[in-house]
Amino acid sequence: MIYIDGICEKAVQLVKEPVFAGLTTNPTIIKRDRPGWGMMDTMKFLSKVPGERHFVQGSILSSNWIQKVREFLKKSDFDPEIFTIKLPWDPQKASAIVPELNEMGVGVCATAVYTVQQYYAALSMEVEYVAVYYERMIKSGIDAEERIEEMLEVGGWHSNAPHIIAASIKDIESANLLLALGVHDLTLPVDIAEEYIKGSFPADDLNRFEGDFKL
């Protein structure tokens, strides 16, 4: 699946293309794209945006948002599975929140996962997604490809392994490399997502085929 990292108007229009599965957000993205909005404003807006699944980030340092999300979902007539709640992945702090989110019927994504032990804790808690930050790993001195391969290898031994969704991607080459490694899902910045779905016909195939087409 390919997701778009953003909630600006361009991202909302682009996600209508069937190739994209939904939008991913975090507090920084919301502050950039929709100044003044909070988590609940974002969820209310995304509940009306096309897509199989949208990602919104919760907090592990406060819990007042959990009841607000529960009340919002109870009053709504859509499947709560359209939402996945991202939690900054400190396993100890997140462990009390994951069961509550499971009870609500929303997905859970362990986000900002840099180590195998973080990944394995997410697997053990049966979260649905693990978000790895590719470029941030590299900037932190981590061999990102090797680390992601290690996570995929560990996950391969378990039937309930979470999907790895790769974020912090700066170009199409990196996106393709991550897919080749075996990453399950990508979340791309708006400009990269727009470029990613453009056709490529270096041998002028499109014009040749269209020119020869007959009904």
Phi and psi in degrees as a GROMACS rama.xvg file:
@    title "Ramachandran Plot"
@    xaxis  label "Phi"
@    yaxis  label "Psi"
@TYPE xy
-116.778  127.568  ILE-2
-113.952  161.15  TYR-3
-109.681  129.017  ILE-4
-85.487  88.1423  ASP-5
163.379  165.475  GLY-6
-139.857  20.3133  ILE-7
-74.0491  170.934  CYS-8
-59.9635  -38.1446  GLU-9
-62.948  -41.8259  LYS-10
-64.4589  -40.7134  ALA-11
-64.3445  -38.8798  VAL-12
-71.0156  -39.5972  GLN-13
-68.5704  -33.6596  LEU-14
-68.6994  -11.8401  VAL-15
-69.4744  -17.692  LYS-16
-69.0919  129.498  GLU-17
-59.7746  -19.6393  PRO-18
-67.4049  -22.5084  VAL-19
-96.41  138.978  PHE-20
-91.6277  -17.6031  ALA-21
162.407  -170.858  GLY-22
-112.878  145.128  LEU-23
-116.115  140.529  THR-24
-136.097  165.458  THR-25
-150.209  172.594  ASN-26
-57.167  -34.0309  PRO-27
-70.0312  -42.0344  THR-28
-62.7724  -44.0543  ILE-29
-62.5418  -43.2636  ILE-30
-60.9846  -36.8651  LYS-31
-74.4671  -45.9553  ARG-32
-90.7922  -30.2408  ASP-33
-137.383  70.622  ARG-34
-53.2717  134.714  PRO-35
93.5909  -15.5304  GLY-36
-78.3594  154.814  TRP-37
-119.93  -168.261  GLY-38
-60.0247  -45.591  MET-39
-70.2775  -37.3384  MET-40
-58.3321  -41.9414  ASP-41
-65.8645  -44.8073  THR-42
-64.344  -41.5223  MET-43
-62.2308  -41.0978  LYS-44
-67.569  -47.9294  PHE-45
-66.4455  -25.0361  LEU-46
-63.2572  -15.6387  SER-47
-109.831  3.80187  LYS-48
-95.8531  134.101  VAL-49
-57.3715  148.717  PRO-50
148.643  152.721  GLY-51
-75.9435  -30.6931  GLU-52
-160.305  138.351  ARG-53
-124.051  145.661  HIS-54
-109.14  130.241  PHE-55
-132.112  141.216  VAL-56
-97.0787  133.017  GLN-57
-97.8254  -174.124  GLY-58
-115.021  146.161  SER-59
-105.634  -1.40381  ILE-60
-100.173  -12.6357  LEU-61
-139.232  159.69  SER-62
-126.344  5.14203  SER-63
-65.7745  -21.302  ASN-64
-75.0826  -22.7218  TRP-65
-63.135  -45.64  ILE-66
-66.2857  -36.529  GLN-67
-63.4163  -41.5636  LYS-68
-65.0893  -42.5031  VAL-69
-59.8029  -45.1322  ARG-70
-65.7038  -40.1011  GLU-71
-62.0613  -44.166  PHE-72
-67.1106  -37.3972  LEU-73
-64.5326  -33.9253  LYS-74
-83.7162  -8.10557  LYS-75
-98.953  157.069  SER-76
-110.008  21.3176  ASP-77
-108.13  164.059  PHE-78
-71.6375  122.334  ASP-79
-60.2177  -16.5648  PRO-80
-67.547  -9.39196  GLU-81
-69.3937  -13.205  ILE-82
-109.574  139.767  PHE-83
-122.112  128.223  THR-84
-94.5267  122.534  ILE-85
-86.2796  136.293  LYS-86
-123.205  124.63  LEU-87
-54.9373  125.817  PRO-88
-89.7013  79.2947  TRP-89
-99.9591  102.913  ASP-90
-54.8025  -39.3807  PRO-91
-63.3427  -44.8047  GLN-92
-72.6402  -30.9177  LYS-93
-81.491  -18.6224  ALA-94
-62.3231  -30.2505  SER-95
-80.0587  -20.6395  ALA-96
-87.7681  -36.8491  ILE-97
-54.4722  -47.1586  VAL-98
-60.715  -35.4409  PRO-99
-66.2143  -40.1105  GLU-100
-68.2335  -38.6983  LEU-101
-60.5249  -39.6063  ASN-102
-65.3864  -31.0258  GLU-103
-75.5707  -19.9839  MET-104
91.9348  8.07391  GLY-105
-90.0978  161.211  VAL-106
-80.9318  165.37  GLY-107
-128.036  135.273  VAL-108
-125.256  120.305  CYS-109
-77.291  117.234  ALA-110
-114.096  152.433  THR-111
63.2279  56.1614  ALA-112
-98.3719  121.729  VAL-113
-117.302  -16.6589  TYR-114
-123.429  159.05  THR-115
-65.0738  -36.7704  VAL-116
-67.4628  -35.2054  GLN-117
-61.6254  -44.6253  GLN-118
-61.0976  -45.0665  TYR-119
-67.7849  -34.2708  TYR-120
-64.4495  -38.9014  ALA-121
-65.0092  -41.3504  ALA-122
-61.826  -43.285  LEU-123
-64.637  -31.7608  SER-124
-88.3955  2.07398  MET-125
59.1695  40.8119  GLU-126
-73.9844  159.901  VAL-127
-84.8504  -32.0236  GLU-128
-134.821  149.981  TYR-129
-126.232  123.83  VAL-130
-99.5111  119.505  ALA-131
-105.646  142.352  VAL-132
-105.478  96.7976  TYR-133
-59.511  -59.0519  TYR-134
-65.255  -36.0648  GLU-135
-66.5264  -35.048  ARG-136
-59.2325  -48.6718  MET-137
-60.3592  -45.5194  ILE-138
-65.5745  -24.2865  LYS-139
-86.6179  2.68643  SER-140
85.4969  11.8775  GLY-141
-89.6371  139.229  ILE-142
-75.2531  93.4905  ASP-143
-61.3248  -42.1458  ALA-144
-64.6881  -45.0425  GLU-145
-63.1983  -42.3325  GLU-146
-64.767  -42.9399  ARG-147
-66.0855  -39.2674  ILE-148
-62.0814  -37.724  GLU-149
-63.0455  -43.8573  GLU-150
-62.5593  -43.6633  MET-151
-62.9532  -37.6341  LEU-152
-65.1608  -45.0687  GLU-153
-61.0849  -44.9974  VAL-154
-62.8666  -30.9959  GLY-155
-63.9346  -17.4718  GLY-156
-88.2803  -1.08446  TRP-157
-130.588  135.83  HIS-158
-74.4663  -20.5805  SER-159
-103.327  22.1234  ASN-160
-62.7549  137.67  ALA-161
-71.099  155.049  PRO-162
-71.1356  136.581  HIS-163
-90.6804  122.892  ILE-164
-111.045  121.678  ILE-165
-92.0767  128.963  ALA-166
-122.205  -175.676  ALA-167
55.7621  55.4814  SER-168
-111.693  129.026  ILE-169
-106.199  -10.6673  LYS-170
-158.279  166.132  ASP-171
-66.154  -35.9592  ILE-172
-59.8655  -42.5202  GLU-173
-65.3088  -40.1812  SER-174
-60.0194  -46.1047  ALA-175
-66.7596  -37.8627  ASN-176
-61.0155  -42.4597  LEU-177
-65.8698  -38.7208  LEU-178
-63.0785  -40.6895  LEU-179
-65.5059  -30.1109  ALA-180
-67.7268  -25.859  LEU-181
115.209  7.8944  GLY-182
-59.7234  138.985  VAL-183
-78.8263  -39.8976  HIS-184
-138.491  154.944  ASP-185
-123.899  146.903  LEU-186
-123.29  120.442  THR-187
-112.119  143.657  LEU-188
-58.3318  156.189  PRO-189
-54.7664  -46.343  VAL-190
-67.0994  -37.2738  ASP-191
-70.4208  -39.0435  ILE-192
-61.8721  -42.1318  ALA-193
-63.2074  -40.6994  GLU-194
-71.2896  -32.0012  GLU-195
-65.3713  -30.1701  TYR-196
-96.6603  7.61681  ILE-197
-76.442  142.439  LYS-198
-71.2922  155.636  GLY-199
-131.269  117.291  SER-200
-131.744  73.7354  PHE-201
-64.5003  -23.208  PRO-202
-97.7872  19.3894  ALA-203
59.1674  30.577  ASP-204
-59.9288  -41.1443  ASP-205
-58.4345  -52.5774  LEU-206
-64.6123  -36.4402  ASN-207
-65.9911  -48.2787  ARG-208
-65.5402  -42.8014  PHE-209
-66.7111  -36.5465  GLU-210
-66.5169  -30.6943  GLY-211
-91.3946  -5.17406  ASP-212
-65.806  135.544  PHE-213
-137.127  145.032  LYS-214
